């Protein structure tokens, strides 16, 4: 099968870029399975295992899709209706009132349900891209992994929880002085900020972490930080929003919207089995598992099936900008 992966981005993602990393790993695994993959992405992209075409936003997307392509997999909403069999993965939380494409696939069951759909595929990553695992490393601190400038990720909540328990926190994806979302300086001395990190740097910090603190204030569509942390044997302490209840069970983490309860849970972090956390991520959230699930959807659209009988759209208007965290 010849599969075209489209996104309005540049690949590969060196540091931050969850969607780009998922698309890259999906393409790589599909090639390993014997399929032909072509990326249609922004100029400056490169890839050794697949053909790369540069997307020109001044031209109709259909004129940029090779005739030999069997199915088009869009990782962002295409600018024009795609004429070949296609599907569109929704990675974020589109606004209330926006009608989405009939061939949309979401990244978790909760994500799909909130948009009146049943079509979803969990994200996966190619764990071969990460350094050798060292589960026996001494655990020194907890970590936060997300773009800390984004308030829905709630780095302040992670800081408050660790302060309450006298634990150290390493923030991966943020800076002590932040000017992007309005001037903000973090004075807390129990927190160290490592900025945007690549896979090797990320791995080095997570090898020594007692667990991920992920107190998001929105309905998380998926959460790559969760599966990355689990892969490195880190239990997850998070709020129960969006996909998180379907990703995290009580054997590999703890979910609560109460900072008090999350802080108490940190005291028992050593009770979680690092091997169990690792194998859970390895077995359920690999790029291979993701690719197999997408191949089933490719077959369905190639057979002319409409994935959503009604156009997906957010069922309930958000009441508050941020979800509860008390």
C-alpha positions, 0 to 999 in steps of 0.5 A: 500500500502507498500511504501519504502522510500530510501535515503542515509542519516540518519533520523530524521534530528535534525537541518539542512536537508531539504530532510530528513525532507520532507521524514520523514513527508511524511512517517508519513502522509502516515502511518496516511493514513493507508499505510505501510511505510519502510525507507531504510536509513543509520545506526543510523537512528530510527523512531517510526511510521515506520520500518527502514532498514539500507542501505548497499552500498556494496550490490545491492539495490534490495536485500535490498527491502522487497518482500512485498513493492509495490512501491519504492520512492527514495529521491536520485538517486538509485545506481542501477536500481530499479526492483520494481515500483519506482519513484525518487524525485530530490531535487537539481539542477543536473549538465548540461549534466547529464541524469536523470531517466525516473521516476523522479519527481521534487519539483516545476513546474519550477524545472521540466520545466528546466529539460524538464519534467512535473512531479512535487510535491511541498514539504510539511511539517507537521505543527504539528511538530512546536510549537503553533503559536503566530501571534500577537507577536511583530515583531522586525527584519527580518530573513534569513533562509538557510545554510549561508555558501552556497553562492547561498543563498546570506546572504551577500545580505540579510545583505546589504538590511537590512543595507540599511533600518536600519533594524535588521537581524537575520541569522538562519543557519549561524555564524559570523565567517565562515571557511567552505567556506573560512575564512569569518567574518561578521562585521555588527552590525545590524546582529545577527547569531543564527547558526543551529537551530531546529524547536522550536528555529526556531519558536521562532525567526520567531514568532517575525520576520517582514519577510523572506529575501531570495535573492538567486542567483540560480534557487531555486528548491523549498525553505522550508525556504519560506513555513516555514516563511509563516506558521509563518505569515512572508511575503517573500522578495526574488529574482524571481528565480526558484520556487519562482514566483510559491510559492510567490504572491504579497499578501504574498511577494515581488520578485525582483532581485534589492536590491534597490527595495527589500529594499524599499519593506521592508518599507511596510512589515506591509502591509502584512496580517500575517493571510493570509501568515499563511493560504496560507502555511497551505492550500498549503504546508502541508505534507498531500497535498504532500502525496496525490499528491505523491499517484497519482504518485505511482498509475501511476508507479504501472500501468506501466506508464513511467513518462518522455518520454525522460530522463530529463536533464537540458535544458540550460547550466548555463551562470554564476555561480550566477544569477543577484542581482544588 
